[in-house]
Amino acid sequence: MLTSTAVRHLRTEIDGYGVFYREAGPPDAPVLILPHGYPCSSYEFRNLMPRLADRWRTIAPDFPGSGYTDTPDDFDYSFDGHADFLEKLLAKLGVQRYALWLHDFGGWIGLRTAMRDPSRLTALIIQNVDIYFDALGPKYEFLLDLFRNPSDENRRTLSEAISEQGFKEEFLNDVRPDLAERIPPDLWRLHWPLMTPRRREIAMRTIEGLKDNFEAWFPRYQAFLREHRPPTLMLWGPQDGYMPEASGRAYLRDLPDAELHMLDAGHWLLEVQLDEAVRLTRDFLSRVLPAGAESGDSWRRAG
């Protein structure tokens, strides 16, 4: 029998292609949108969603070209194209106002979506997504070199990193060995077989497109947060070669009232610190997005 906290695995159609998404919680509850990162899918939120579903409606889609969503030929695989997709999905599901969980690539997609109509955003939960160029971690050195010198050799190295071993290294990142033991190999063993040659090409172009994201969009993300200052919870895993502790603390420049928690984790902290992440998330959402507060306007009135 379906319980109130069960995660439902659903499909819909947008612009003629099939879309897979996970949903849990009451249909009339305050909404939390969970856009996934690279090289993952909505699978990354599989354990979080049932722990929130008694009071909040959680929605986690697979983006086109990822997970169980189709890979349409005519889709715009840029970050703006993914924001278009997210807007269309929210309209399809009847979502007017929402909180956003920002993580990895999904963080940039989520921010671009929110920036189109800030009045729809009720709150942010930020987990290891970088928007401050001066606080990037050492693992970005190769990509920065690629941006400066997009040689055939550098592009070949990037292509070789889009592999099962590359996925494994992305998921394990820089966590301590005892934490690495708690990160399930399912993350790379299940996601890699979904990477068709076409999806590998898309991933390659997306990663190369980070140059524009860093240079043109990082200042826009910062300005948006500085201007609107939504209620923000930060759950940060500092054992992250891409986004170390400094990358998280940098947000306080523009969100001085954000609630920042450094957890004993790395980039994929929901795999190793789920209980603490759930405790902090439930406390935060209970204050800024309580059940029954569908509009999420209380923080605006209080401000």
Secondary structure, 3 states (H helix, E strand, C coil): CCCCCCCEEEEEEECCEEEEEEEECCCCCCEEECCCCCCCCHHHHCCCHHHHCCCCEEEEECCCCCCCCCCCCCCCCCHHHHHHHHHHHHHHCCCCCEEEEEEHHHHHHHHHHHHHCHHHEEEEEEECCCCCHHHCCHHHHHHHHHHHCCCHHHHHHHHHHCCHHHHHHHHHCCCCHHHHCCCCCHHHHHHHHHCCHHHHHHHHHHHHCHHHHHHHHHHHHHHHHHHHCCCEEEEECCECCCCCHHHHHHHHHCCCCCEEEECCCECCHHHCCHHHHHHHHHHHHHHHCCCCCCCCCHHHHHC
